[in-house]
Amino acid sequence: MLKEETKRKLRLMGVGEYIQAIELQDGDTAIYSLPFQEGFQLLTDSVYQQIGTGTESDVYSKVEGCHKTPFVGAHSM
């Protein structure tokens, strides 16, 4: 279960759609047996389907607060 502060941060980063998808995955114990990357890919696919599978510009327009620029954290890899 996500803490409220984590949910707030996800919304601020413009990826609030992940909140519902994460909460849905929480109920599926099989997800815990997957490597992190596979679980994250499933999560991302779920969110992408939730937003829609139109063109890239359609997806950007449906994501709240998205300005077509990637989120850049404090540290780059």
All heavy atoms as a GROMACS GRO file, in nm:
protein
  603
    1MET      N    1   0.084  -0.118   0.000
    1MET     CA    2   0.000   0.000   0.000
    1MET      C    3   0.089   0.125   0.000
    1MET      O    4   0.186   0.134   0.073
    1MET     CB    5  -0.091  -0.002   0.122
    1MET     CG    6  -0.182   0.114   0.130
    1MET     SD    7  -0.326   0.068   0.224
    1MET     CE    8  -0.416   0.216   0.209
    2LEU      N    9   0.053   0.218  -0.084
    2LEU     CA   10   0.130   0.341  -0.095
    2LEU      C   11   0.094   0.439   0.016
    2LEU      O   12  -0.022   0.455   0.050
    2LEU     CB   13   0.102   0.409  -0.229
    2LEU     CG   14   0.153   0.339  -0.354
    2LEU    CD1   15   0.104   0.413  -0.478
    2LEU    CD2   16   0.302   0.330  -0.354
    3LYS      N   17   0.194   0.505   0.066
    3LYS     CA   18   0.171   0.611   0.164
    3LYS      C   19   0.119   0.734   0.091
    3LYS      O   20   0.146   0.753  -0.028
    3LYS     CB   21   0.301   0.645   0.237
    3LYS     CG   22   0.354   0.532   0.321
    3LYS     CD   23   0.484   0.572   0.389
    3LYS     CE   24   0.536   0.456   0.472
    3LYS     NZ   25   0.659   0.492   0.542
    4GLU      N   26   0.046   0.818   0.161
    4GLU     CA   27  -0.011   0.938   0.101
    4GLU      C   28   0.097   1.029   0.044
    4GLU      O   29   0.079   1.091  -0.059
    4GLU     CB   30  -0.097   1.014   0.202
    4GLU     CG   31  -0.229   0.945   0.233
    4GLU     CD   32  -0.314   0.920   0.110
    4GLU    OE1   33  -0.329   1.012   0.026
    4GLU    OE2   34  -0.365   0.807   0.097
    5GLU      N   35   0.211   1.037   0.110
    5GLU     CA   36   0.321   1.122   0.061
    5GLU      C   37   0.373   1.071  -0.073
    5GLU      O   38   0.403   1.149  -0.164
    5GLU     CB   39   0.434   1.127   0.165
    5GLU     CG   40   0.552   1.212   0.124
    5GLU     CD   41   0.520   1.360   0.108
    5GLU    OE1   42   0.410   1.406   0.146
    5GLU    OE2   43   0.608   1.433   0.057
    6THR      N   44   0.381   0.940  -0.088
    6THR     CA   45   0.425   0.882  -0.215
    6THR      C   46   0.324   0.912  -0.325
    6THR      O   47   0.361   0.948  -0.437
    6THR     CB   48   0.445   0.730  -0.200
    6THR    OG1   49   0.542   0.706  -0.098
    6THR    CG2   50   0.491   0.666  -0.330
    7LYS      N   51   0.196   0.900  -0.293
    7LYS     CA   52   0.092   0.933  -0.390
    7LYS      C   53   0.102   1.079  -0.432
    7LYS      O   54   0.088   1.112  -0.550
    7LYS     CB   55  -0.046   0.904  -0.331
    7LYS     CG   56  -0.075   0.758  -0.310
    7LYS     CD   57  -0.211   0.740  -0.246
    7LYS     CE   58  -0.239   0.596  -0.214
    7LYS     NZ   59  -0.372   0.578  -0.153
    8ARG      N   60   0.124   1.167  -0.337
    8ARG     CA   61   0.137   1.309  -0.366
    8ARG      C   62   0.252   1.334  -0.462
    8ARG      O   63   0.240   1.408  -0.560
    8ARG     CB   64   0.158   1.387  -0.236
    8ARG     CG   65   0.164   1.538  -0.255
    8ARG     CD   66   0.199   1.609  -0.124
    8ARG     NE   67   0.338   1.590  -0.087
    8ARG     CZ   68   0.441   1.658  -0.140
    8ARG    NH1   69   0.420   1.748  -0.234
    8ARG    NH2   70   0.565   1.634  -0.100
    9LYS      N   71   0.364   1.267  -0.436
    9LYS     CA   72   0.482   1.285  -0.522
    9LYS      C   73   0.457   1.232  -0.663
    9LYS      O   74   0.499   1.293  -0.761
    9LYS     CB   75   0.603   1.216  -0.460
    9LYS     CG   76   0.654   1.286  -0.335
    9LYS     CD   77   0.765   1.208  -0.269
    9LYS     CE   78   0.812   1.274  -0.141
    9LYS     NZ   79   0.914   1.193  -0.072
   10LEU      N   80   0.390   1.119  -0.674
   10LEU     CA   81   0.358   1.064  -0.806
   10LEU      C   82   0.270   1.162  -0.884
   10LEU      O   83   0.292   1.184  -1.003
   10LEU     CB   84   0.289   0.929  -0.793
   10LEU     CG   85   0.379   0.813  -0.750
   10LEU    CD1   86   0.295   0.691  -0.713
   10LEU    CD2   87   0.478   0.778  -0.860
   11ARG      N   88   0.173   1.221  -0.816
   11ARG     CA   89   0.087   1.320  -0.883
   11ARG      C   90   0.168   1.442  -0.927
   11ARG      O   91   0.148   1.493  -1.037
   11ARG     CB   92  -0.027   1.361  -0.790
   11ARG     CG   93  -0.131   1.252  -0.775
   11ARG     CD   94  -0.250   1.300  -0.691
   11ARG     NE   95  -0.336   1.189  -0.658
   11ARG     CZ   96  -0.343   1.131  -0.537
   11ARG    NH1   97  -0.272   1.179  -0.436
   11ARG    NH2   98  -0.422   1.029  -0.517
   12LEU      N   99   0.257   1.489  -0.841
   12LEU     CA  100   0.339   1.606  -0.875
   12LEU      C  101   0.429   1.578  -0.995
   12LEU      O  102   0.458   1.668  -1.074
   12LEU     CB  103   0.424   1.648  -0.756
   12LEU     CG  104   0.350   1.722  -0.645
   12LEU    CD1  105   0.442   1.742  -0.524
   12LEU    CD2  106   0.299   1.856  -0.695
   13MET      N  107   0.476   1.454  -1.008
   13MET     CA  108   0.562   1.418  -1.120
   13MET      C  109   0.481   1.393  -1.248
   13MET      O  110   0.537   1.371  -1.354
   13MET     CB  111   0.643   1.292  -1.087
   13MET     CG  112   0.746   1.315  -0.980
   13MET     SD  113   0.858   1.175  -0.951
   13MET     CE  114   0.751   1.036  -0.934
   14GLY      N  115   0.348   1.398  -1.236
   14GLY     CA  116   0.264   1.379  -1.354
   14GLY      C  117   0.238   1.234  -1.387
   14GLY      O  118   0.201   1.203  -1.499
   15VAL      N  119   0.258   1.144  -1.291
   15VAL     CA  120   0.234   1.002  -1.316
   15VAL      C  121   0.136   0.945  -1.214
   15VAL      O  122   0.150   0.834  -1.166
   15VAL     CB  123   0.367   0.920  -1.318
   15VAL    CG1  124   0.450   0.954  -1.439
   15VAL    CG2  125   0.446   0.941  -1.191
   16GLY      N  126   0.033   1.024  -1.185
   16GLY     CA  127  -0.069   0.982  -1.090
   16GLY      C  128  -0.143   0.855  -1.131
   16GLY      O  129  -0.197   0.785  -1.047
   17GLU      N  130  -0.144   0.826  -1.262
   17GLU     CA  131  -0.210   0.705  -1.310
   17GLU      C  132  -0.148   0.578  -1.251
   17GLU      O  133  -0.212   0.475  -1.243
   17GLU     CB  134  -0.205   0.698  -1.463
   17GLU     CG  135  -0.288   0.804  -1.532
   17GLU     CD  136  -0.219   0.939  -1.539
   17GLU    OE1  137  -0.100   0.948  -1.505
   17GLU    OE2  138  -0.284   1.036  -1.579
   18TYR      N  139  -0.023   0.588  -1.210
   18TYR     CA  140   0.044   0.472  -1.150
   18TYR      C  141  -0.017   0.433  -1.017
   18TYR      O  142  -0.007   0.319  -0.975
   18TYR     CB  143   0.194   0.499  -1.133
   18TYR     CG  144   0.275   0.467  -1.257
   18TYR    CD1  145   0.284   0.558  -1.360
   18TYR    CD2  146   0.340   0.346  -1.270
   18TYR    CE1  147   0.356   0.530  -1.475
   18TYR    CE2  148   0.413   0.317  -1.384
   18TYR     CZ  149   0.420   0.409  -1.485
   18TYR     OH  150   0.491   0.380  -1.599
   19ILE      N  151  -0.079   0.527  -0.948
   19ILE     CA  152  -0.133   0.499  -0.815
   19ILE      C  153  -0.235   0.386  -0.819
   19ILE      O  154  -0.223   0.288  -0.746
   19ILE     CB  155  -0.193   0.626  -0.752
   19ILE    CG1  156  -0.084   0.731  -0.732
   19ILE    CG2  157  -0.264   0.594  -0.621
   19ILE    CD1  158  -0.136   0.869  -0.699
   20GLN      N  159  -0.334   0.399  -0.904
   20GLN     CA  160  -0.438   0.296  -0.914
   20GLN      C  161  -0.378   0.163  -0.960
   20GLN      O  162  -0.412   0.057  -0.908
   20GLN     CB  163  -0.549   0.338  -1.008
   20GLN     CG  164  -0.660   0.236  -1.018
   20GLN     CD  165  -0.770   0.277  -1.115
   20GLN    OE1  166  -0.757   0.376  -1.187
   20GLN    NE2  167  -0.876   0.202  -1.117
   21ALA      N  168  -0.287   0.169  -1.057
   21ALA     CA  169  -0.227   0.046  -1.108
   21ALA      C  170  -0.146  -0.025  -1.000
   21ALA      O  171  -0.150  -0.148  -0.988
   21ALA     CB  172  -0.139   0.077  -1.229
   22ILE      N  173  -0.074   0.050  -0.920
   22ILE     CA  174   0.004  -0.009  -0.811
   22ILE      C  175  -0.088  -0.071  -0.708
   22ILE      O  176  -0.064  -0.183  -0.660
   22ILE     CB  177   0.096   0.097  -0.746
   22ILE    CG1  178   0.209   0.134  -0.841
   22ILE    CG2  179   0.154   0.045  -0.613
   22ILE    CD1  180   0.289   0.256  -0.798
   23GLU      N  181  -0.196  -0.003  -0.676
   23GLU     CA  182  -0.290  -0.056  -0.578
   23GLU      C  183  -0.358  -0.182  -0.629
   23GLU      O  184  -0.384  -0.274  -0.552
   23GLU     CB  185  -0.391   0.052  -0.538
   23GLU     CG  186  -0.325   0.160  -0.454
   23GLU     CD  187  -0.416   0.277  -0.422
   23GLU    OE1  188  -0.521   0.294  -0.487
   23GLU    OE2  189  -0.378   0.353  -0.330
   24LEU      N  190  -0.384  -0.189  -0.759
   24LEU     CA  191  -0.440  -0.311  -0.816
   24LEU      C  192  -0.339  -0.426  -0.810
   24LEU      O  193  -0.374  -0.540  -0.780
   24LEU     CB  194  -0.484  -0.289  -0.961
   24LEU     CG  195  -0.611  -0.208  -0.979
   24LEU    CD1  196  -0.633  -0.178  -1.127
   24LEU    CD2  197  -0.730  -0.281  -0.921
   25GLN      N  198  -0.212  -0.397  -0.836
   25GLN     CA  199  -0.108  -0.499  -0.830
   25GLN      C  200  -0.086  -0.548  -0.688
   25GLN      O  201  -0.049  -0.662  -0.667
   25GLN     CB  202   0.025  -0.447  -0.886
   25GLN     CG  203   0.036  -0.458  -1.034
   25GLN     CD  204   0.178  -0.430  -1.083
   25GLN    OE1  205   0.266  -0.395  -1.006
   25GLN    NE2  206   0.200  -0.446  -1.212
   26ASP      N  207  -0.109  -0.461  -0.590
   26ASP     CA  208  -0.090  -0.498  -0.450
   26ASP      C  209  -0.172  -0.621  -0.412
   26ASP      O  210  -0.129  -0.700  -0.330
   26ASP     CB  211  -0.129  -0.382  -0.358
   26ASP     CG  212  -0.009  -0.311  -0.301
   26ASP    OD1  213   0.105  -0.355  -0.326
   26ASP    OD2  214  -0.029  -0.211  -0.230
   27GLY      N  215  -0.289  -0.636  -0.472
   27GLY     CA  216  -0.375  -0.750  -0.441
   27GLY      C  217  -0.332  -0.879  -0.508
   27GLY      O  218  -0.385  -0.985  -0.478
   28ASP      N  219  -0.236  -0.872  -0.597
   28ASP     CA  220  -0.191  -0.990  -0.673
   28ASP      C  221  -0.057  -1.037  -0.617
   28ASP      O  222   0.048  -0.981  -0.649
   28ASP     CB  223  -0.178  -0.953  -0.820
   28ASP     CG  224  -0.140  -1.070  -0.908
   28ASP    OD1  225  -0.129  -1.184  -0.858
   28ASP    OD2  226  -0.121  -1.048  -1.029
   29THR      N  227  -0.059  -1.142  -0.536
   29THR     CA  228   0.064  -1.190  -0.472
   29THR      C  229   0.163  -1.247  -0.573
   29THR      O  230   0.282  -1.253  -0.544
   29THR     CB  231   0.033  -1.294  -0.364
   29THR    OG1  232  -0.042  -1.400  -0.421
   29THR    CG2  233  -0.046  -1.232  -0.249
   30ALA      N  234   0.117  -1.288  -0.691
   30ALA     CA  235   0.207  -1.344  -0.792
   30ALA      C  236   0.307  -1.239  -0.840
   30ALA      O  237   0.418  -1.273  -0.882
   30ALA     CB  238   0.127  -1.398  -0.911
   31ILE      N  239   0.270  -1.112  -0.830
   31ILE     CA  240   0.358  -1.004  -0.877
   31ILE      C  241   0.488  -1.000  -0.796
   31ILE      O  242   0.592  -0.962  -0.845
   31ILE     CB  243   0.285  -0.868  -0.872
   31ILE    CG1  244   0.355  -0.766  -0.962
   31ILE    CG2  245   0.273  -0.812  -0.734
   31ILE    CD1  246   0.323  -0.778  -1.105
   32TYR      N  247   0.481  -1.043  -0.670
   32TYR     CA  248   0.599  -1.038  -0.583
   32TYR      C  249   0.706  -1.139  -0.623
   32TYR      O  250   0.821  -1.124  -0.584
   32TYR     CB  251   0.559  -1.058  -0.437
   32TYR     CG  252   0.462  -0.953  -0.388
   32TYR    CD1  253   0.336  -0.987  -0.344
   32TYR    CD2  254   0.497  -0.818  -0.391
   32TYR    CE1  255   0.248  -0.890  -0.300
   32TYR    CE2  256   0.409  -0.720  -0.349
   32TYR     CZ  257   0.284  -0.756  -0.303
   32TYR     OH  258   0.196  -0.661  -0.261
   33SER      N  259   0.669  -1.239  -0.700
   33SER     CA  260   0.768  -1.339  -0.742
   33SER      C  261   0.843  -1.295  -0.867
   33SER      O  262   0.942  -1.358  -0.905
   33SER     CB  263   0.700  -1.474  -0.766
   33SER     OG  264   0.609  -1.465  -0.876
   34LEU      N  265   0.799  -1.187  -0.930
   34LEU     CA  266   0.864  -1.139  -1.052
   34LEU      C  267   0.984  -1.051  -1.018
   34LEU      O  268   0.983  -0.980  -0.918
   34LEU     CB  269   0.766  -1.056  -1.135
   34LEU     CG  270   0.645  -1.127  -1.193
   34LEU    CD1  271   0.555  -1.025  -1.262
   34LEU    CD2  272   0.687  -1.235  -1.291
   35PRO      N  273   1.085  -1.053  -1.105
   35PRO     CA  274   1.194  -0.956  -1.090
   35PRO      C  275   1.136  -0.814  -1.102
   35PRO      O  276   1.034  -0.793  -1.167
   35PRO     CB  277   1.288  -0.986  -1.206
   35PRO     CG  278   1.253  -1.124  -1.250
   35PRO     CD  279   1.108  -1.144  -1.217
   36PHE      N  280   1.202  -0.717  -1.042
   36PHE     CA  281   1.154  -0.579  -1.042
   36PHE      C  282   1.122  -0.530  -1.182
   36PHE      O  283   1.016  -0.471  -1.205
   36PHE     CB  284   1.256  -0.486  -0.976
   36PHE     CG  285   1.216  -0.341  -0.985
   36PHE    CD1  286   1.122  -0.289  -0.897
   36PHE    CD2  287   1.270  -0.259  -1.083
   36PHE    CE1  288   1.083  -0.156  -0.907
   36PHE    CE2  289   1.232  -0.126  -1.092
   36PHE     CZ  290   1.139  -0.075  -1.004
   37GLN      N  291   1.213  -0.552  -1.278
   37GLN     CA  292   1.192  -0.500  -1.414
   37GLN      C  293   1.065  -0.555  -1.477
   37GLN      O  294   0.991  -0.482  -1.541
   37GLN     CB  295   1.312  -0.531  -1.502
   37GLN     CG  296   1.431  -0.442  -1.473
   37GLN     CD  297   1.546  -0.469  -1.568
   37GLN    OE1  298   1.572  -0.584  -1.602
   37GLN    NE2  299   1.615  -0.364  -1.607
   38GLU      N  300   1.038  -0.684  -1.458
   38GLU     CA  301   0.917  -0.742  -1.516
   38GLU      C  302   0.792  -0.685  -1.451
   38GLU      O  303   0.694  -0.654  -1.519
   38GLU     CB  304   0.919  -0.894  -1.503
   38GLU     CG  305   1.018  -0.960  -1.596
   38GLU     CD  306   1.014  -1.112  -1.584
   38GLU    OE1  307   0.905  -1.169  -1.570
   38GLU    OE2  308   1.122  -1.172  -1.587
   39GLY      N  309   0.795  -0.670  -1.320
   39GLY     CA  310   0.681  -0.612  -1.250
   39GLY      C  311   0.657  -0.468  -1.294
   39GLY      O  312   0.543  -0.425  -1.313
   40PHE      N  313   0.765  -0.393  -1.310
   40PHE     CA  314   0.753  -0.254  -1.354
   40PHE      C  315   0.701  -0.247  -1.497
   40PHE      O  316   0.621  -0.158  -1.530
   40PHE     CB  317   0.887  -0.181  -1.341
   40PHE     CG  318   0.875  -0.034  -1.361
   40PHE    CD1  319   0.819   0.047  -1.264
   40PHE    CD2  320   0.919   0.025  -1.479
   40PHE    CE1  321   0.806   0.184  -1.283
   40PHE    CE2  322   0.907   0.161  -1.499
   40PHE     CZ  323   0.850   0.241  -1.401
   41GLN      N  324   0.744  -0.339  -1.583
   41GLN     CA  325   0.694  -0.341  -1.720
   41GLN      C  326   0.544  -0.369  -1.722
   41GLN      O  327   0.469  -0.306  -1.796
   41GLN     CB  328   0.769  -0.444  -1.803
   41GLN     CG  329   0.909  -0.400  -1.838
   41GLN     CD  330   0.992  -0.508  -1.905
   41GLN    OE1  331   0.954  -0.626  -1.905
   41GLN    NE2  332   1.104  -0.470  -1.961
   42LEU      N  333   0.498  -0.464  -1.639
   42LEU     CA  334   0.355  -0.493  -1.630
   42LEU      C  335   0.278  -0.371  -1.580
   42LEU      O  336   0.170  -0.338  -1.630
   42LEU     CB  337   0.330  -0.612  -1.538
   42LEU     CG  338   0.369  -0.748  -1.592
   42LEU    CD1  339   0.354  -0.855  -1.484
   42LEU    CD2  340   0.286  -0.784  -1.714
   43LEU      N  341   0.334  -0.305  -1.482
   43LEU     CA  342   0.272  -0.185  -1.427
   43LEU      C  343   0.261  -0.076  -1.534
   43LEU      O  344   0.155  -0.016  -1.552
   43LEU     CB  345   0.355  -0.134  -1.308
   43LEU     CG  346   0.307  -0.007  -1.241
   43LEU    CD1  347   0.177  -0.032  -1.167
   43LEU    CD2  348   0.413   0.044  -1.146
   44THR      N  349   0.368  -0.055  -1.607
   44THR     CA  350   0.370   0.046  -1.713
   44THR      C  351   0.272   0.012  -1.823
   44THR      O  352   0.199   0.098  -1.872
   44THR     CB  353   0.512   0.062  -1.768
   44THR    OG1  354   0.598   0.100  -1.661
   44THR    CG2  355   0.519   0.168  -1.878
   45ASP      N  356   0.266  -0.115  -1.862
   45ASP     CA  357   0.170  -0.157  -1.964
   45ASP      C  358   0.027  -0.132  -1.918
   45ASP      O  359  -0.058  -0.087  -1.996
   45ASP     CB  360   0.188  -0.305  -1.997
   45ASP     CG  361   0.317  -0.334  -2.073
   45ASP    OD1  362   0.380  -0.239  -2.124
   45ASP    OD2  363   0.356  -0.453  -2.079
   46SER      N  364   0.000  -0.158  -1.791
   46SER     CA  365  -0.133  -0.136  -1.736
   46SER      C  366  -0.170   0.012  -1.741
   46SER      O  367  -0.281   0.049  -1.781
   46SER     CB  368  -0.137  -0.188  -1.592
   46SER     OG  369  -0.258  -0.156  -1.531
   47VAL      N  370  -0.078   0.097  -1.702
   47VAL     CA  371  -0.103   0.242  -1.705
   47VAL      C  372  -0.120   0.290  -1.848
   47VAL      O  373  -0.210   0.369  -1.878
   47VAL     CB  374   0.011   0.319  -1.634
   47VAL    CG1  375  -0.003   0.469  -1.656
   47VAL    CG2  376   0.013   0.286  -1.485
   48TYR      N  377  -0.039   0.241  -1.937
   48TYR     CA  378  -0.047   0.281  -2.078
   48TYR      C  379  -0.185   0.245  -2.136
   48TYR      O  380  -0.246   0.324  -2.207
   48TYR     CB  381   0.064   0.214  -2.158
   48TYR     CG  382   0.071   0.261  -2.301
   48TYR    CD1  383   0.124   0.386  -2.332
   48TYR    CD2  384   0.026   0.181  -2.405
   48TYR    CE1  385   0.131   0.430  -2.463
   48TYR    CE2  386   0.033   0.224  -2.536
   48TYR     CZ  387   0.085   0.348  -2.565
   48TYR     OH  388   0.092   0.391  -2.694
   49GLN      N  389  -0.235   0.126  -2.102
   49GLN     CA  390  -0.368   0.086  -2.150
   49GLN      C  391  -0.476   0.174  -2.088
   49GLN      O  392  -0.575   0.206  -2.152
   49GLN     CB  393  -0.395  -0.060  -2.116
   49GLN     CG  394  -0.315  -0.156  -2.201
   49GLN     CD  395  -0.334  -0.300  -2.159
   49GLN    OE1  396  -0.402  -0.329  -2.061
   49GLN    NE2  397  -0.272  -0.391  -2.232
   50GLN      N  398  -0.456   0.214  -1.965
   50GLN     CA  399  -0.550   0.300  -1.895
   50GLN      C  400  -0.558   0.437  -1.964
   50GLN      O  401  -0.665   0.494  -1.979
   50GLN     CB  402  -0.505   0.315  -1.750
   50GLN     CG  403  -0.596   0.390  -1.659
   50GLN     CD  404  -0.538   0.400  -1.518
   50GLN    OE1  405  -0.428   0.356  -1.490
   50GLN    NE2  406  -0.613   0.459  -1.430
   51ILE      N  407  -0.444   0.489  -2.005
   51ILE     CA  408  -0.438   0.619  -2.070
   51ILE      C  409  -0.494   0.610  -2.211
   51ILE      O  410  -0.560   0.699  -2.259
   51ILE     CB  411  -0.292   0.672  -2.074
   51ILE    CG1  412  -0.245   0.703  -1.933
   51ILE    CG2  413  -0.281   0.796  -2.161
   51ILE    CD1  414  -0.098   0.734  -1.925
   52GLY      N  415  -0.463   0.502  -2.279
   52GLY     CA  416  -0.507   0.483  -2.416
   52GLY      C  417  -0.389   0.449  -2.504
   52GLY      O  418  -0.274   0.469  -2.467
   53THR      N  419  -0.417   0.396  -2.617
   53THR     CA  420  -0.310   0.352  -2.706
   53THR      C  421  -0.310   0.431  -2.836
   53THR      O  422  -0.280   0.378  -2.941
   53THR     CB  423  -0.323   0.201  -2.736
   53THR    OG1  424  -0.454   0.176  -2.788
   53THR    CG2  425  -0.300   0.117  -2.614
   54GLY      N  426  -0.344   0.559  -2.826
   54GLY     CA  427  -0.343   0.645  -2.944
   54GLY      C  428  -0.201   0.684  -2.980
   54GLY      O  429  -0.104   0.617  -2.947
   55THR      N  430  -0.189   0.795  -3.048
   55THR     CA  431  -0.057   0.844  -3.086
   55THR      C  432   0.014   0.898  -2.962
   55THR      O  433  -0.045   0.919  -2.857
   55THR     CB  434  -0.069   0.956  -3.189
   55THR    OG1  435  -0.134   1.068  -3.127
   55THR    CG2  436  -0.144   0.913  -3.312
   56GLU      N  437   0.142   0.923  -2.977
   56GLU     CA  438   0.221   0.975  -2.866
   56GLU      C  439   0.163   1.107  -2.815
   56GLU      O  440   0.152   1.129  -2.695
   56GLU     CB  441   0.366   0.995  -2.910
   56GLU     CG  442   0.458   1.038  -2.799
   56GLU     CD  443   0.602   1.046  -2.844
   56GLU    OE1  444   0.650   0.951  -2.908
   56GLU    OE2  445   0.666   1.148  -2.816
   57SER      N  446   0.122   1.194  -2.906
   57SER     CA  447   0.066   1.322  -2.862
   57SER      C  448  -0.067   1.302  -2.790
   57SER      O  449  -0.098   1.376  -2.696
   57SER     CB  450   0.049   1.418  -2.980
   57SER     OG  451  -0.041   1.364  -3.074
   58ASP      N  452  -0.146   1.201  -2.829
   58ASP     CA  453  -0.270   1.170  -2.758
   58ASP      C  454  -0.241   1.128  -2.615
   58ASP      O  455  -0.308   1.167  -2.522
   58ASP     CB  456  -0.348   1.058  -2.828
   58ASP     CG  457  -0.407   1.100  -2.960
   58ASP    OD1  458  -0.422   1.222  -2.983
   58ASP    OD2  459  -0.437   1.010  -3.041
   59VAL      N  460  -0.139   1.044  -2.598
   59VAL     CA  461  -0.102   0.996  -2.465
   59VAL      C  462  -0.056   1.112  -2.380
   59VAL      O  463  -0.098   1.128  -2.266
   59VAL     CB  464   0.006   0.886  -2.473
   59VAL    CG1  465   0.058   0.852  -2.334
   59VAL    CG2  466  -0.050   0.762  -2.541
   60TYR      N  467   0.030   1.199  -2.434
   60TYR     CA  468   0.077   1.315  -2.359
   60TYR      C  469  -0.039   1.403  -2.315
   60TYR      O  470  -0.041   1.455  -2.205
   60TYR     CB  471   0.176   1.398  -2.440
   60TYR     CG  472   0.316   1.342  -2.443
   60TYR    CD1  473   0.377   1.312  -2.563
   60TYR    CD2  474   0.387   1.319  -2.326
   60TYR    CE1  475   0.505   1.262  -2.566
   60TYR    CE2  476   0.515   1.268  -2.327
   60TYR     CZ  477   0.574   1.240  -2.448
   60TYR     OH  478   0.700   1.189  -2.450
   61SER      N  479  -0.138   1.421  -2.402
   61SER     CA  480  -0.249   1.509  -2.369
   61SER      C  481  -0.337   1.451  -2.259
   61SER      O  482  -0.406   1.525  -2.190
   61SER     CB  483  -0.334   1.538  -2.493
   61SER     OG  484  -0.403   1.421  -2.533
   62LYS      N  485  -0.334   1.319  -2.239
   62LYS     CA  486  -0.416   1.255  -2.137
   62LYS      C  487  -0.347   1.244  -2.002
   62LYS      O  488  -0.411   1.215  -1.903
   62LYS     CB  489  -0.459   1.115  -2.184
   62LYS     CG  490  -0.554   1.120  -2.302
   62LYS     CD  491  -0.590   0.983  -2.348
   62LYS     CE  492  -0.677   0.990  -2.472
   62LYS     NZ  493  -0.710   0.859  -2.525
   63VAL      N  494  -0.217   1.265  -1.999
   63VAL     CA  495  -0.143   1.256  -1.874
   63VAL      C  496  -0.142   1.393  -1.809
   63VAL      O  497  -0.089   1.489  -1.863
   63VAL     CB  498   0.002   1.207  -1.898
   63VAL    CG1  499   0.080   1.206  -1.768
   63VAL    CG2  500   0.001   1.069  -1.959
   64GLU      N  501  -0.203   1.400  -1.692
   64GLU     CA  502  -0.215   1.528  -1.621
   64GLU      C  503  -0.079   1.588  -1.592
   64GLU      O  504   0.010   1.523  -1.541
   64GLU     CB  505  -0.290   1.504  -1.490
   64GLU     CG  506  -0.310   1.629  -1.409
   64GLU     CD  507  -0.379   1.600  -1.278
   64GLU    OE1  508  -0.445   1.496  -1.267
   64GLU    OE2  509  -0.365   1.682  -1.188
   65GLY      N  510  -0.061   1.711  -1.630
   65GLY     CA  511   0.061   1.784  -1.599
   65GLY      C  512   0.179   1.751  -1.690
   65GLY      O  513   0.289   1.800  -1.669
   66CYS      N  514   0.158   1.672  -1.793
   66CYS     CA  515   0.269   1.633  -1.879
   66CYS      C  516   0.294   1.741  -1.984
   66CYS      O  517   0.202   1.792  -2.046
   66CYS     CB  518   0.239   1.501  -1.950
   66CYS     SG  519   0.378   1.442  -2.045
   67HIS      N  520   0.419   1.777  -1.999
   67HIS     CA  521   0.456   1.881  -2.095
   67HIS      C  522   0.553   1.828  -2.200
   67HIS      O  523   0.634   1.902  -2.252
   67HIS     CB  524   0.520   2.000  -2.022
   67HIS     CG  525   0.430   2.056  -1.917
   67HIS    ND1  526   0.318   2.129  -1.947
   67HIS    CD2  527   0.434   2.047  -1.782
   67HIS    CE1  528   0.257   2.165  -1.835
   67HIS    NE2  529   0.325   2.116  -1.734
   68LYS      N  530   0.547   1.699  -2.227
   68LYS     CA  531   0.631   1.632  -2.328
   68LYS      C  532   0.779   1.640  -2.296
   68LYS      O  533   0.863   1.626  -2.383
   68LYS     CB  534   0.605   1.689  -2.467
   68LYS     CG  535   0.476   1.646  -2.527
   68LYS     CD  536   0.465   1.697  -2.668
   68LYS     CE  537   0.473   1.583  -2.764
   68LYS     NZ  538   0.456   1.621  -2.901
   69THR      N  539   0.813   1.662  -2.172
   69THR     CA  540   0.954   1.658  -2.133
   69THR      C  541   0.968   1.550  -2.028
   69THR      O  542   0.884   1.539  -1.939
   69THR     CB  543   1.003   1.792  -2.077
   69THR    OG1  544   0.919   1.830  -1.969
   69THR    CG2  545   1.004   1.900  -2.182
   70PRO      N  546   1.072   1.468  -2.036
   70PRO     CA  547   1.087   1.360  -1.939
   70PRO      C  548   1.118   1.415  -1.801
   70PRO      O  549   1.177   1.522  -1.789
   70PRO     CB  550   1.204   1.279  -1.994
   70PRO     CG  551   1.278   1.373  -2.081
   70PRO     CD  552   1.178   1.472  -2.135
   71PHE      N  553   1.075   1.341  -1.701
   71PHE     CA  554   1.108   1.378  -1.563
   71PHE      C  555   1.258   1.361  -1.542
   71PHE      O  556   1.314   1.259  -1.574
   71PHE     CB  557   1.031   1.290  -1.463
   71PHE     CG  558   1.070   1.316  -1.322
   71PHE    CD1  559   1.029   1.431  -1.258
   71PHE    CD2  560   1.151   1.227  -1.253
   71PHE    CE1  561   1.065   1.457  -1.128
   71PHE    CE2  562   1.187   1.252  -1.123
   71PHE     CZ  563   1.145   1.366  -1.059
   72VAL      N  564   1.322   1.462  -1.491
   72VAL     CA  565   1.465   1.456  -1.466
   72VAL      C  566   1.485   1.467  -1.315
   72VAL      O  567   1.446   1.567  -1.255
   72VAL     CB  568   1.541   1.569  -1.538
   72VAL    CG1  569   1.689   1.562  -1.507
   72VAL    CG2  570   1.516   1.562  -1.687
   73GLY      N  571   1.541   1.363  -1.257
   73GLY     CA  572   1.562   1.362  -1.113
   73GLY      C  573   1.684   1.443  -1.077
   73GLY      O  574   1.750   1.506  -1.160
   74ALA      N  575   1.715   1.441  -0.949
   74ALA     CA  576   1.830   1.517  -0.899
   74ALA      C  577   1.961   1.461  -0.952
   74ALA      O  578   2.059   1.532  -0.966
   74ALA     CB  579   1.830   1.516  -0.747
   75HIS      N  580   1.961   1.332  -0.983
   75HIS     CA  581   2.085   1.268  -1.031
   75HIS      C  582   2.057   1.205  -1.166
   75HIS      O  583   1.955   1.143  -1.186
   75HIS     CB  584   2.129   1.159  -0.935
   75HIS     CG  585   2.149   1.210  -0.796
   75HIS    ND1  586   2.259   1.283  -0.761
   75HIS    CD2  587   2.073   1.199  -0.685
   75HIS    CE1  588   2.251   1.315  -0.632
   75HIS    NE2  589   2.138   1.266  -0.584
   76SER      N  590   2.146   1.220  -1.258
   76SER     CA  591   2.132   1.152  -1.386
   76SER      C  592   2.225   1.033  -1.389
   76SER      O  593   2.327   1.031  -1.325
   76SER     CB  594   2.162   1.249  -1.501
   76SER     OG  595   2.292   1.297  -1.489
   77MET      N  596   2.183   0.934  -1.466
   77MET     CA  597   2.264   0.810  -1.474
   77MET      C  598   2.348   0.812  -1.597
   77MET      O  599   2.323   0.866  -1.694
   77MET     CB  600   2.172   0.689  -1.475
   77MET     CG  601   2.096   0.678  -1.346
   77MET     SD  602   1.986   0.538  -1.358
   77MET     CE  603   2.030   0.455  -1.210
   0.00000   0.00000   0.00000
